[in-house]
């Protein structure tokens, strides 16, 4: 196995649907067997809504993107071997 042993993203709440003004938060967990250099560790959050319908032989679908945000949880550096946690939080507009 390489230097990266585990890469896991966990959410504080296990919600499926979020609304305006709510926040999405969680932790990025990384476990390495050796030191690991990185340029950045980033989390990207995209929010969209989609609907589709099929009636008789006609069908349609529509999707609208509401936001797309990237958060840098760590800038260029080196992770020592072991387990590391990086918290993140996004506020839905």
N, C-alpha and C positions, 0 to 999 in steps of 0.2 A: 504494500500500500504506500502511496505517496505521502507527502508532508501533511496534507489536509486529511484529517481523520473524520471530522464531523462538521457539517454546515447545516444549521437548523434555524428556522424562523418560527417563533411562537408569538401568539397574540394574547394580550392581557384579557380580553373578552373573546369568547368564541361566537360572536354574533355573525350572522350571514348578511344582514342588511343594516346599513348605517344611514342616518339622516343628516340634514344640514345642521352645522354647529356642533356635531359630535366629534370626538377624536378617536382615531385608530392608533393604538399603541401596542408595543411588543418589544421583543428582544431578538437580536441576531446572536446566535451562539456558534463559536468557531473553536474547534479543538485541533491542535496540530501536534505532530510527532517531533518535528524539528522546528527551528526558527524559520519564519516565512516572511519574506519582504513583500510589500504591497504598495500600490500607487494610491489607492483609496478604497474604502469600504462604503458602499452606497446602498440605500434602500429606495426603491421607486414605488410610488403608490398611484394607481390610476382608478378613477371613478367614472362609471358610465351606467347608463340605463338602456335597456333594450326591450322591445316588444315584437311579437310576431303573431300572425294570425293566418288561418287557412279556412276559407269558406267556399264550399263547392269546389271549383277547380282553380280559384284565384287565391294566391297567397302573397303576403307581403311581410317585410321585416324592417324595423327601424331601430337604429342605435345612436345615442347621443352621448358624447364624452363630456363630463362635467369638470373634471380636473385631472391634471397629471403633474405630480410633484416628486422631486428627487431630493433626498436628504443625505448628506455625507456624515456618517457616524464616526469615521476615523480618516484622517489624512495620512499622506505618505509616511511609511515607517516600517518597522519590523515587529512581527508578533513573536514573542518567545514561545518555546514549546509549552504546551498545556492548554487550558481552557480559557476562553475570553468571551465576555458578554458585552454587547453594545445595544443600549436601549434606543428606541425610536418612537416618535409620536407625530402624527399628521392630524391637522384640524381640517375637517371637511367644511368648505365654504358654504 
